[in-house]
Amino acid sequence: GHDVITSDEVFLYQRPISVESVKPIHVPNSIGAMLNISSTNIACNENVSATYHCSIGNIVIAATCYSGIGLTCFAPPLNSAGLLDLRLSQNGVDFHEIGHVSYHK
């Protein structure tokens, strides 16, 4: 026999974001910097429920769409210098590495 389950849940598949560039990649640790993430497949419109987030190290930051071609994330000030992983999420849960950010004094 077959089990059938009905549900009002909606499943939305979104292709992984194809990142073309991240600028800047060098961030002053005392003040932070706005990162511009350029992409060819960012879905930025009111009909899409994507909730974009960046993760720098273990810090999660909400991302903002701009012009339907990219995202901005604010890399916050940090107390130390070093190289941190930069990850991106379309749903606030599943993060994918897209590069690195170098904090410097």
N, CA and C of each residue as an Amber inpcrd file, in Angstrom:
protein
   315
   0.8070000  -1.1650000   0.0000000   0.0000000   0.0000000   0.0000000
   0.8720000   1.2590000   0.0000000   0.2430000   2.3550000  -0.2280000
   0.9090000   3.6540000  -0.2430000   0.3480000   4.5330000   0.8620000
   1.2230000   5.2280000   1.5290000   0.7980000   6.2210000   2.5140000
   0.7160000   7.5680000   1.8340000  -0.3430000   8.2900000   2.0550000
  -0.5090000   9.6110000   1.4850000  -0.6550000  10.6040000   2.6190000
   0.1420000  11.6380000   2.5490000   0.0860000  12.6860000   3.5680000
  -0.2510000  13.9870000   2.8650000  -1.2300000  14.6810000   3.3640000
  -1.5480000  15.9910000   2.8080000  -1.0420000  17.0560000   3.7610000
  -0.6630000  18.1700000   3.1870000  -0.1030000  19.2380000   3.9940000
  -0.2890000  20.5620000   3.2740000  -0.3440000  21.6270000   4.0490000
  -0.3990000  22.9680000   3.4840000   0.9940000  23.5760000   3.3440000
   2.0230000  22.8060000   3.6640000   3.4020000  23.2760000   3.5710000
   3.7670000  23.5410000   2.1140000   4.5190000  24.5960000   1.8730000
   4.9930000  24.9330000   0.5400000   6.5000000  24.7420000   0.5160000
   6.9710000  24.0530000  -0.4960000   8.4060000  23.8400000  -0.6660000
   8.8930000  24.7610000  -1.7670000   9.9310000  25.5200000  -1.4910000
  10.4920000  26.4340000  -2.4680000  11.9480000  26.0730000  -2.6910000
  12.2680000  25.6720000  -3.9070000  13.6570000  25.3810000  -4.2490000
  14.2750000  26.6240000  -4.8690000  15.4400000  26.9970000  -4.3700000
  16.1650000  28.1280000  -4.9350000  17.5560000  27.6470000  -5.3170000
  17.9470000  27.9750000  -6.5340000  19.2910000  27.6130000  -6.9750000
  20.3160000  28.3190000  -6.1030000  21.4610000  27.6680000  -5.8660000
  22.5310000  28.3520000  -5.1270000  22.9220000  29.6420000  -5.8470000
  23.2470000  30.6440000  -5.0960000  23.6370000  31.9250000  -5.6710000
  25.0130000  31.8000000  -6.3090000  25.1150000  32.2940000  -7.5130000
  26.3810000  32.3180000  -8.2310000  27.0320000  33.6800000  -7.9950000
  28.0490000  33.7130000  -7.1630000  28.6990000  34.9710000  -6.8070000
  29.7950000  35.3040000  -7.8090000  29.7340000  36.5250000  -8.3450000
  30.7510000  36.9930000  -9.2820000  31.8920000  37.6940000  -8.5760000
  31.5510000  38.5050000  -7.5500000  32.6020000  39.2070000  -6.8250000
  32.1020000  39.6640000  -5.4630000  33.0600000  39.8630000  -4.5620000
  32.8090000  40.4480000  -3.2420000  33.8240000  41.5700000  -3.0760000
  33.3240000  42.7800000  -2.8050000  34.2200000  43.9310000  -2.6300000
  33.7400000  44.7610000  -1.4590000  34.5830000  45.2680000  -0.6320000
  36.0070000  44.9430000  -0.5490000  36.2020000  43.6120000   0.1750000
  37.3820000  43.0420000   0.0620000  37.6890000  41.8370000   0.8240000
  38.6100000  42.1530000   2.0040000  39.1420000  43.3720000   2.0410000
  39.9690000  43.8250000   3.1630000  39.1490000  44.8240000   3.9810000
  38.9640000  44.5320000   5.2560000  38.0850000  45.3200000   6.1220000
  38.8680000  45.8390000   7.3220000  38.8040000  47.1490000   7.6020000
  39.4450000  47.6740000   8.8210000  38.7020000  47.1530000  10.0480000
  39.4230000  46.4860000  10.9470000  38.7350000  45.8740000  12.0890000
  38.1450000  46.8950000  13.0550000  38.6010000  48.1340000  13.0320000
  38.0900000  49.1290000  13.9830000  36.7430000  49.7240000  13.5800000
  36.4330000  49.7330000  12.2660000  35.1720000  50.3550000  11.8270000
  34.2860000  49.4420000  10.9880000  34.8090000  48.3170000  10.4740000
  34.0280000  47.4450000   9.6170000  33.8710000  48.0530000   8.2330000
  33.0400000  47.4290000   7.3950000  32.8300000  47.9330000   6.0280000
  31.5920000  47.2880000   5.4210000  30.9770000  48.0010000   4.4850000
  29.8570000  47.4510000   3.7340000  30.4220000  46.5960000   2.6090000
  29.9940000  45.3370000   2.5380000  30.4290000  44.4340000   1.4830000
  29.3940000  44.4300000   0.3680000  29.8490000  44.5220000  -0.8600000
  28.9820000  44.4250000  -2.0340000  29.2170000  43.0680000  -2.6820000
  28.1580000  42.2770000  -2.7760000  28.2340000  40.9360000  -3.3330000
  27.4810000  40.9470000  -4.6590000  28.2130000  40.8140000  -5.7620000
  27.6000000  40.8300000  -7.0900000  27.2740000  39.4050000  -7.5330000
  26.1200000  39.2610000  -8.1830000  25.6640000  37.9500000  -8.6120000
  24.7840000  38.0700000  -9.8440000  24.6470000  36.9770000 -10.5690000
  23.7710000  36.9750000 -11.7340000  22.4040000  36.3900000 -11.4260000
  22.2430000  35.7360000 -10.2800000  20.9600000  35.0850000 -10.0150000
  20.3860000  35.3870000  -8.6340000  20.5040000  36.6250000  -8.2070000
  19.8580000  37.0610000  -6.9720000  18.3970000  37.3610000  -7.3020000
  17.4990000  36.8190000  -6.5140000  16.0650000  37.0790000  -6.7120000
  15.6210000  38.1320000  -5.7100000  15.5750000  39.3670000  -6.1580000
  15.2050000  40.4730000  -5.2740000  13.9190000  41.1220000  -5.7620000
  12.8120000  40.6370000  -5.2970000  11.5400000  41.2900000  -5.5670000
  10.5290000  40.8740000  -4.5180000   9.4170000  41.5550000  -4.4880000
   8.4320000  41.3220000  -3.4390000   7.7390000  39.9730000  -3.5620000
   7.8750000  39.2920000  -4.7040000   7.2220000  38.0030000  -4.9020000
   8.0690000  36.8310000  -4.4240000   9.2910000  37.0980000  -4.0260000
  10.2020000  36.0370000  -3.5940000  10.3900000  36.1270000  -2.0900000
  10.2810000  34.9950000  -1.4290000  10.3630000  35.0070000   0.0260000
  11.7730000  34.7310000   0.5440000  12.7860000  34.8720000  -0.3050000
  14.1570000  34.6380000   0.1410000  14.5350000  35.6450000   1.2160000
  15.1920000  35.1480000   2.2270000  15.6920000  35.9920000   3.3050000
  17.2030000  35.8340000   3.3140000  17.8780000  36.7480000   2.6680000
  19.3230000  36.6340000   2.5190000  20.0500000  37.0640000   3.7880000
  21.0960000  36.3020000   4.1250000  21.9580000  36.6020000   5.2660000
  23.3950000  36.3080000   4.8850000  24.3020000  37.0610000   5.4640000
  25.7340000  36.7960000   5.3580000  26.2040000  36.2890000   6.7110000
  27.2350000  35.4890000   6.6770000  27.8930000  35.0350000   7.8990000
  29.3760000  35.3130000   7.7280000  29.9250000  36.0760000   8.6580000
  31.3490000  36.3730000   8.6670000  31.8940000  35.7580000   9.9410000
  32.6930000  34.6890000   9.7630000  33.0770000  33.9230000  10.9400000
  31.8120000  33.3290000  11.5410000  31.5380000  33.6350000  12.8080000
  30.3130000  33.1330000  13.4500000  29.2730000  34.2340000  13.6480000
  29.4370000  35.3590000  12.9600000  28.5110000  36.4870000  13.0750000
  27.5570000  36.4610000  11.8820000  26.2470000  36.4220000  12.1500000
  25.2410000  36.4010000  11.0910000  24.6430000  37.8030000  10.9470000
  24.5810000  38.2810000   9.7000000  24.1110000  39.6350000   9.4060000
  23.0550000  39.5510000   8.3050000  21.9610000  40.2760000   8.4570000
  20.9600000  40.3430000   7.3930000  21.5500000  41.0480000   6.1870000
  21.2470000  40.5400000   5.0040000  21.7240000  41.1430000   3.7530000
  20.5840000  41.9340000   3.1180000  20.9520000  42.9210000   2.3180000
  19.9810000  43.7540000   1.6280000  20.2100000  43.6510000   0.1300000
  19.1350000  43.4710000  -0.6350000  19.2280000  43.4210000  -2.0980000
  19.4280000  44.8160000  -2.6610000  20.1710000  44.8960000  -3.7500000
  20.2610000  46.1670000  -4.4710000  20.1820000  45.9140000  -5.9670000
  19.3130000  46.5940000  -6.6130000  19.1440000  46.5800000  -8.0710000
  18.9180000  45.2020000  -8.6760000  18.5340000  44.2220000  -7.8710000
  18.3000000  42.8900000  -8.4040000  19.5390000  42.1860000  -8.9050000
  20.7130000  42.7650000  -8.6510000  21.9570000  42.1610000  -9.1580000
  22.9590000  41.8660000  -8.0570000  22.5820000  42.1270000  -6.8300000
  23.5420000  41.8710000  -5.7700000  22.9750000  42.1000000  -4.3880000
  23.8400000  41.9090000  -3.4230000  23.4940000  42.0660000  -2.0130000
  24.5300000  42.9370000  -1.3390000  24.1250000  43.5660000  -0.2530000
  25.0840000  44.2330000   0.6190000  24.9570000  43.6220000   2.0070000
  26.0890000  43.4840000   2.6550000  26.1630000  43.0110000   4.0450000
  27.1700000  43.8920000   4.7620000  26.8580000  44.2700000   5.9830000
  27.8060000  45.0700000   6.7420000  28.7170000  44.1500000   7.5470000
  30.0050000  44.2070000   7.2330000  31.0090000  43.4680000   8.0090000
  31.2960000  44.3020000   9.2490000  30.8810000  43.8440000  10.4240000
  30.9890000  44.6730000  11.6250000  32.4300000  44.8250000  12.1160000
  32.6760000  45.8500000  12.9440000  34.0010000  45.9770000  13.5590000
  34.3010000  44.7570000  14.4300000  35.5630000  44.3740000  14.4880000
  35.9980000  43.2630000  15.3370000  37.1910000  43.7010000  16.1760000
  37.4040000  43.0130000  17.2870000  38.5260000  43.3460000  18.1740000
  39.8570000  42.8040000  17.6820000  39.8290000  41.9140000  16.7000000
  41.0840000  41.3170000  16.2420000  41.1620000  41.3200000  14.7220000
  42.3640000  41.0820000  14.2120000  42.5890000  40.9980000  12.7720000
  42.6650000  39.5270000  12.3740000  42.4470000  39.2540000  11.0820000
  42.5700000  37.8810000  10.6000000  41.6590000  37.6090000   9.4230000
  41.7870000  36.3970000   8.8810000  41.0120000  35.9630000   7.7340000
  39.8050000  35.1630000   8.2130000  38.6010000  35.5730000   7.7950000
  37.3700000  34.8980000   8.2040000  36.6040000  34.4100000   6.9840000
  35.9300000  33.2590000   7.1400000  35.0790000  32.7390000   6.0720000
  33.8840000  33.6550000   5.8750000  33.4940000  33.8570000   4.6210000
  32.2970000  34.6090000   4.2740000  31.3120000  33.6100000   3.6680000
  30.1420000  33.5160000   4.2710000  29.1170000  32.5900000   3.8000000
  27.8380000  33.3590000   3.4980000  27.0160000  32.7730000   2.6290000
  25.7680000  33.4050000   2.2230000  24.6370000  32.4070000   2.3540000
  23.4670000  32.8980000   2.7720000  22.2790000  32.0590000   2.9190000
  21.0940000  32.7290000   2.2480000  20.2460000  31.9210000   1.6160000
  19.0240000  32.4260000   1.0120000  17.8310000  32.2650000   1.9410000
  18.0170000  31.5150000   3.0360000  16.8930000  31.2680000   3.9370000
  17.2160000  31.5390000   5.4110000  18.4110000  32.0140000   5.6890000
  18.7970000  32.3030000   7.0650000  19.2410000  31.0910000   7.8550000
  19.2590000  29.9160000   7.2060000  19.6140000  28.6750000   7.8950000
  20.7810000  27.9690000   7.2110000  20.6560000  27.7430000   5.9150000
  21.6680000  27.0080000   5.1560000  22.6580000  27.9820000   4.5380000
  23.9040000  27.9410000   5.0160000  24.9350000  28.8670000   4.5540000
  25.9280000  28.1480000   3.6440000  26.3830000  28.8670000   2.5940000
  27.3520000  28.3330000   1.6460000  28.5250000  29.3040000   1.5680000
  29.7420000  28.7560000   1.6500000  30.9320000  29.6120000   1.6060000
  31.0780000  30.2430000   0.2350000  31.3030000  31.5630000   0.2380000
  31.4840000  32.2820000  -1.0260000  32.8300000  32.9880000  -1.0950000
  33.6140000  32.9020000  -0.0340000  34.9260000  33.5500000  -0.0410000
  35.4160000  33.8240000   1.3620000  36.3170000  34.8030000   1.4460000
  36.9140000  35.1760000   2.7310000  36.9650000  36.6940000   2.8530000
  36.9770000  37.1620000   4.0830000  37.1480000  38.5830000   4.3860000
  38.3690000  38.7010000   5.2860000  39.2520000  39.6200000   4.9300000
  40.4630000  39.8310000   5.7010000  40.3240000  41.0870000   6.5540000
  40.2700000  40.9050000   7.8590000  40.2310000  42.0450000   8.7840000
  41.6530000  42.4820000   9.0920000  41.8960000  43.7810000   9.0950000
  43.2370000  44.3050000   9.3870000  43.1410000  45.5150000  10.2930000
  44.2540000  45.8010000  10.9720000  44.3040000  46.9770000  11.8790000
  44.5900000  48.2230000  11.1060000
